[in-house]
Amino acid sequence: MNISKAIENYILSYLSKPNSRFYNNSQPCPFAKKSLLENKVKIIQVSDIRNFWGTVVNECEKFTGEKEVIIIACNNSSITLQELIGGCDALNQMFSVQSKDLWLLSSENFANSMVLVQKLSKLDDASKQLEQKDYYKLYPKQSFEKHVIERRKIRQNLT
């Protein structure tokens, strides 16, 4: 199975299904399936690991929001989750300093290393909707602070 099909399958078979790990048996990502079915997700497969971060930066530079999410994926396991997180954190700080409405998330599944590129404002609006539904009720406090509150503070500084 190619990487695009694997990611589409992951969205439809995991991210969009109720999961007991989330409050009220919520979906891990309630917005993913809709975005995929409405053709608002672009998946880019990087075959050579040496081109991964260059592709991420290039996609960030030309990101218009026409697609809600750009997923840059590489099926090479030589990028660790810590490297993905660190790379995304560094680029997010740079975008913050540049006042860019852009946010990167890292993900690793099925031996795929992925970076998701999307608008910070849209992501924060979605997290506010989820917060009103108690979606984050089971989140560890430290994770909620880092992944929701800190991101929201960065967005507030953009306006």
N, C-alpha and C positions, 0 to 999 in steps of 0.2 A: 504494500500500500504506500503511495507517495505521501509526502509530508502534509500536503494540503488536505487530502482525504482524511488523514489521521487526525488533523486538527478539527476539521468539520465534524468528524465522528465524535471526538472528545467534547465538542460544544453540545452536540445533540444527545449524546449518551451519558454524559456526566454533568456538565455545567448547567444543563437545563432540566435536570431531574431532581425531585425532592430528595433531601439528604438529612439524615438524623443528626449529623454533626453541626447543623445550622438551626438556629432558633425557629421553632414552629415548623420544623421539617422543610425549611426553605430550600430553594435551588441555590447552588454555590454562586451562580451568576445569573440572576433573573433577566438580564438584558441581552445576553449573548445570542440566544436562539433567534430572537426577533431581528437583531442586527444582521445575523448571517442570512436569514431567509429573505430579508429586504435588500440583499446584496450591498450591505454597508461595511463589509469586512473584506480587506485585501490581505492575502497571504503571500508572502515572499519567501521562497526557499533559497537559502544560501548553502551552496554545496561545499565551498571551500571556507573553512573556519577562519582563515586569514582575512576574509572579506566581511566577516560578520559585523563588527563594530563600524566599519566604513559604510556598510549598507544601512545600518541603524541611523547614523548621522545624516546620510544622504536623504533618507526618507523623512527625517525630522525637518531638514531644511526645506523640502518641497511639500510638506504636509499642509493641506488646505482645509481639511475637515470634510471634504466631499465624501470620503469614506469615514465612518465613525471610528474605526479601529484599523490600524495597519499592524499585522503580525509578521515580524521577521523571525524566521525559524531556521535552525540548523540541527541536523540530526547527528551531530558529532558531539560526543560526550566530553570533549576536552575543555569545554567551558563549565566551570563549576557553578553551582547555585550562588555561592558567595561572590563570584566574579560577576555574575549577572546582576545581583542586587547592588553591588558596589558600582558597577558601570551605570546602572539606571539612576542610582542616588546622585552620582557625580553630574550626570547630564541634567537631571532635574534641578539641581542647584544652579547650574549654568543657565538653564532656561528661566529660572526664577530671577536671577540677576539681570537677565536680558528682557525681563517682563514679557516673556512668551507664554501664551495660553496653550501649553503643551505639557504632557505628562507621560512618563514611561513606567510601565510595570514589567516586572520580570516573572517568568514562569518556566518551570521545568517539568515535563511529563513524558512518559514513554520514550525516554532517551532523546527527547527534543529539547533544545534550549531555545527559549522564545523571549522576545521583547515586544510588548504591545505599545503602540504609539497612539495617543488620543488627546483630545482637548481636555485640559485641566478643568475648565469650567463645566463641561458636560459630565465629566467623571464626578466632580464634586456635587453637582445637582442630583445625579443618580444616587450618590451616597446619602444625601439628605433625605431622599425618598425612602431609602432602605432604613435609615435611622428612625424615621417616623413609624415604621412597621416593626420596630424592635429587632431588626435583622442582626444587629451587632450585639445583642444581649449576651450571647455566649462567647463573644470575643474576649480574649485576655485583655485587661486594661492597657497594658503596654503596647500590644498590637493595635488596639483601637487608637491610642494616642499617636502612634507613628504613622499608621496607614490612613487615618481619616482626619484627625484633628490637625496634625502638622501640615498635611496637604491642604487643608482648608485655610490655615493661616497663610500659607504661601499664596493661595489664590486671592485672599483678601488684600494682600500686599500688591497684587497686580492691578487692582482697580484704583 
